[in-house]
Amino acid sequence: MNISLKFNHLLFNSLLKQRCLLCSAQDGGEHGLCNGCLNDLPWHTAPQCPQCGLLSNGLVCGSCLNTQPHFDATHSLFTYDFPVDAMMQRYKYGSMLNLSHIFGQLLGKKTNLETVDLVIPMPMHPTRLKERGFNQALEIAKILVENHAEKLDYKSAQRQKLTPPQASLPLKERVKNIKGVFKVSENLTGHFKDKCIAIVDDVMTTGASLNELAKTLKQAGATHVECWVIARTLPK
């Protein structure tokens, strides 16, 4: 963040005297959360598979070795536990759009934009977008690339089929449900060639949607695809 933007950000927070989103403490801090609440969030820092983000000894897990995903790495801020799960529900279904700033800023500290050529938010079908009014992944991605706007690409990959929400389906049905759902614009031949791409999404559960999009991007020429997500669901 350049000096002017940082000054404006600090001035904005000072004028509003932002309270903590979770506990209403007077000092909401840089990200809208006080230090206590920020530290208590379920950060995804335990040893994990570098490819899919599930808990392991820090090496690629057996599942990824047995069935190689199309994505190459996963970076997740949190595990999908309280209060992040409640925050995410309010963000997606309660139109609490200010959470995109918190999530985007924190994801920016976890990842490195210098390592990727493009950032692609998980596409949403036009019908679903009309129903919700916004694409939660895109709003997070906008904050993430605030100083590297040229890397944001939310038009080249589209969701071409309207499918039932993945959350309502068991694992096998999720994979079947998402097959062939994404496409890349035909006039973009070579756009993804040899590119390193980060897909931004809110929650990674089975990874079926991320895997299918990664597959589509690699078929279009991408050489490396990572999943940058706010929360990773772990088996109970």
C-alpha positions as CSV (number, residue, x, y, z in Angstrom):
1,M,0.0,0.0,0.0
2,N,1.5,3.4,-1.0
3,I,1.8,6.2,1.5
4,S,-1.3,8.1,0.2
5,L,-3.5,5.0,0.3
6,K,-2.2,4.0,3.8
7,F,-2.8,7.6,5.1
8,N,-6.4,7.6,3.7
9,H,-7.0,4.1,5.2
10,L,-5.8,5.2,8.7
11,L,-7.8,8.5,8.5
12,F,-10.9,6.6,7.5
13,N,-10.6,4.2,10.4
14,S,-9.9,7.1,12.8
15,L,-12.9,9.1,11.7
16,L,-15.2,6.1,12.1
17,K,-13.6,4.9,15.3
18,Q,-14.2,1.4,14.0
19,R,-15.2,-1.1,16.6
20,C,-14.2,-4.8,16.6
21,L,-16.6,-6.7,14.4
22,L,-16.8,-9.6,16.8
23,C,-16.6,-8.2,20.4
24,S,-17.4,-4.5,19.8
25,A,-14.2,-3.4,21.5
26,Q,-13.4,0.2,20.8
27,D,-10.3,-0.5,18.8
28,G,-11.2,-2.5,15.7
29,G,-7.6,-2.5,14.6
30,E,-6.3,-2.4,11.0
31,H,-8.6,-5.2,9.8
32,G,-11.8,-4.4,11.8
33,L,-10.9,-6.9,14.5
34,C,-9.2,-6.2,17.9
35,N,-6.0,-8.1,18.5
36,G,-7.6,-10.5,20.9
37,C,-10.3,-11.6,18.4
38,L,-7.8,-11.7,15.6
39,N,-5.5,-14.0,17.5
40,D,-8.3,-16.2,18.5
41,L,-9.5,-16.9,15.0
42,P,-9.0,-20.6,13.8
43,W,-5.9,-19.9,11.7
44,H,-5.0,-22.8,9.4
45,T,-1.4,-23.2,10.6
46,A,-1.1,-26.9,11.6
47,P,1.1,-29.2,9.5
48,Q,-0.8,-29.8,6.3
49,C,-0.6,-31.2,2.8
50,P,0.8,-28.4,0.6
51,Q,-1.3,-29.5,-2.3
52,C,-4.8,-29.8,-0.8
53,G,-4.5,-28.2,2.6
54,L,-5.8,-31.2,4.6
55,L,-3.9,-32.0,7.8
56,S,-0.8,-34.2,7.3
57,N,2.8,-34.3,8.4
58,G,3.6,-31.4,6.1
59,L,4.1,-33.7,3.1
60,V,1.8,-34.4,0.2
61,C,-1.0,-36.6,1.6
62,G,-2.0,-40.0,0.5
63,S,-5.2,-38.8,-1.1
64,C,-3.3,-36.4,-3.4
65,L,-0.8,-39.1,-4.2
66,N,-3.5,-41.6,-5.1
67,T,-5.6,-39.1,-7.1
68,Q,-3.5,-36.2,-8.3
69,P,-5.5,-32.9,-8.2
70,H,-5.3,-30.5,-11.1
71,F,-4.3,-27.7,-8.8
72,D,-0.7,-27.6,-7.5
73,A,-1.0,-26.0,-4.1
74,T,-3.5,-24.7,-1.5
75,H,-3.2,-21.7,0.8
76,S,-5.9,-21.2,3.3
77,L,-6.2,-18.5,6.0
78,F,-8.5,-20.4,8.4
79,T,-10.1,-23.7,9.1
80,Y,-13.9,-23.5,8.7
81,D,-14.7,-23.3,12.3
82,F,-16.4,-20.8,14.7
83,P,-16.4,-17.8,14.3
84,V,-15.2,-17.9,10.7
85,D,-18.1,-20.1,9.7
86,A,-20.6,-17.6,11.1
87,M,-18.7,-14.7,9.5
88,M,-18.8,-16.4,6.1
89,Q,-22.5,-17.1,6.4
90,R,-23.2,-13.5,7.1
91,Y,-20.9,-12.4,4.3
92,K,-22.5,-14.6,1.6
93,Y,-26.1,-14.7,2.7
94,G,-26.4,-11.5,4.8
95,S,-24.7,-9.2,2.3
96,M,-22.2,-8.1,4.9
97,L,-19.8,-6.9,2.2
98,N,-17.5,-5.1,4.6
99,L,-16.1,-8.6,5.4
100,S,-14.6,-8.8,2.0
101,H,-12.1,-6.1,3.1
102,I,-11.1,-8.2,6.2
103,F,-10.8,-11.4,4.3
104,G,-9.0,-9.8,1.3
105,Q,-6.5,-7.9,3.5
106,L,-5.7,-11.0,5.6
107,L,-5.4,-13.2,2.5
108,G,-2.9,-10.7,1.1
109,K,-0.7,-11.2,4.1
110,K,-0.8,-15.0,3.7
111,T,0.0,-15.1,0.0
112,N,2.4,-13.4,-2.4
113,L,1.0,-11.8,-5.6
114,E,4.5,-11.7,-7.0
115,T,4.5,-15.5,-7.5
116,V,1.5,-15.5,-9.8
117,D,0.6,-14.0,-13.2
118,L,-3.2,-13.9,-12.8
119,V,-5.8,-14.0,-10.0
120,I,-9.1,-15.5,-11.0
121,P,-12.0,-15.4,-8.6
122,M,-14.3,-18.5,-8.6
123,P,-16.8,-17.7,-11.4
124,M,-20.5,-17.6,-10.5
125,H,-23.3,-18.4,-13.0
126,P,-25.2,-15.3,-14.1
127,T,-28.4,-16.6,-12.7
128,R,-26.9,-17.2,-9.3
129,L,-25.1,-13.8,-9.4
130,K,-28.4,-12.1,-10.1
131,E,-30.0,-13.9,-7.1
132,R,-27.2,-13.0,-4.6
133,G,-26.3,-9.6,-6.1
134,F,-22.5,-10.1,-5.8
135,N,-19.8,-12.7,-6.3
136,Q,-18.2,-13.2,-2.9
137,A,-14.9,-14.5,-4.4
138,L,-14.6,-11.5,-6.7
139,E,-15.1,-9.0,-3.9
140,I,-12.3,-10.7,-1.9
141,A,-10.1,-10.8,-4.9
142,K,-10.6,-7.0,-5.6
143,I,-9.2,-6.2,-2.1
144,L,-6.4,-8.8,-2.5
145,V,-5.1,-7.2,-5.8
146,E,-5.7,-3.6,-4.7
147,N,-2.1,-2.6,-5.7
148,H,-1.9,-5.1,-8.6
149,A,-5.2,-4.6,-10.3
150,E,-3.7,-5.7,-13.7
151,K,-3.5,-9.3,-12.3
152,L,-7.2,-9.6,-11.7
153,D,-9.1,-11.5,-14.4
154,Y,-12.8,-12.2,-13.7
155,K,-14.0,-12.4,-17.3
156,S,-11.9,-15.0,-19.1
157,A,-13.2,-18.0,-17.3
158,Q,-17.0,-18.5,-17.0
159,R,-19.4,-20.8,-15.3
160,Q,-21.5,-22.1,-18.2
161,K,-23.9,-24.4,-16.4
162,L,-26.3,-23.6,-13.6
163,T,-25.9,-26.4,-11.1
164,P,-27.3,-27.1,-7.6
165,P,-25.2,-25.6,-4.8
166,Q,-22.3,-27.9,-4.0
167,A,-22.9,-27.6,-0.2
168,S,-26.2,-29.5,-0.7
169,L,-24.5,-32.6,-2.3
170,P,-22.4,-35.5,-1.0
171,L,-18.8,-35.9,-2.3
172,K,-19.5,-38.2,-5.3
173,E,-22.4,-36.0,-6.4
174,R,-20.3,-32.8,-6.1
175,V,-17.7,-34.2,-8.5
176,K,-20.4,-35.2,-11.0
177,N,-22.3,-32.0,-10.5
178,I,-19.3,-29.8,-11.3
179,K,-18.0,-31.7,-14.3
180,G,-17.6,-29.5,-17.4
181,V,-19.2,-26.6,-15.7
182,F,-16.5,-24.0,-16.6
183,K,-15.3,-22.7,-19.9
184,V,-12.7,-20.3,-21.2
185,S,-13.6,-17.7,-23.9
186,E,-12.8,-19.1,-27.3
187,N,-11.2,-15.8,-28.4
188,L,-8.6,-16.0,-25.6
189,T,-6.3,-18.6,-27.3
190,G,-2.9,-18.2,-25.6
191,H,-4.2,-16.0,-22.8
192,F,-3.4,-18.6,-20.2
193,K,-0.4,-20.2,-21.9
194,D,2.5,-20.8,-19.5
195,K,0.8,-18.7,-16.8
196,C,0.9,-19.3,-13.1
197,I,-2.6,-18.7,-11.7
198,A,-4.2,-18.2,-8.3
199,I,-7.9,-19.1,-8.0
200,V,-9.5,-17.2,-5.1
201,D,-12.5,-18.7,-3.4
202,D,-14.2,-18.3,0.0
203,V,-14.5,-21.9,1.3
204,M,-12.8,-25.1,0.2
205,T,-14.7,-28.2,1.2
206,T,-14.0,-31.2,-1.1
207,G,-12.1,-29.0,-3.6
208,A,-14.3,-30.3,-6.5
209,S,-15.1,-26.9,-7.9
210,L,-11.5,-25.6,-7.5
211,N,-10.2,-28.8,-9.1
212,E,-12.5,-28.6,-12.1
213,L,-11.6,-24.9,-12.7
214,A,-7.9,-25.8,-12.4
215,K,-8.4,-28.5,-14.9
216,T,-10.1,-26.1,-17.3
217,L,-7.3,-23.5,-16.9
218,K,-4.6,-26.1,-17.5
219,Q,-6.4,-27.3,-20.6
220,A,-6.2,-23.7,-21.8
221,G,-2.4,-23.6,-21.3
222,A,-1.8,-22.7,-17.6
223,T,1.2,-24.5,-16.2
224,H,0.6,-23.9,-12.4
225,V,-2.6,-23.3,-10.5
226,E,-3.0,-22.6,-6.8
227,C,-6.1,-22.3,-4.6
228,W,-6.1,-19.2,-2.4
229,V,-9.1,-19.6,0.0
230,I,-10.3,-18.0,3.1
231,A,-11.3,-21.2,4.9
232,R,-10.6,-24.9,4.6
233,T,-13.1,-27.4,5.8
234,L,-11.4,-30.3,7.7
235,P,-12.9,-33.8,8.3
236,K,-14.4,-34.1,11.8
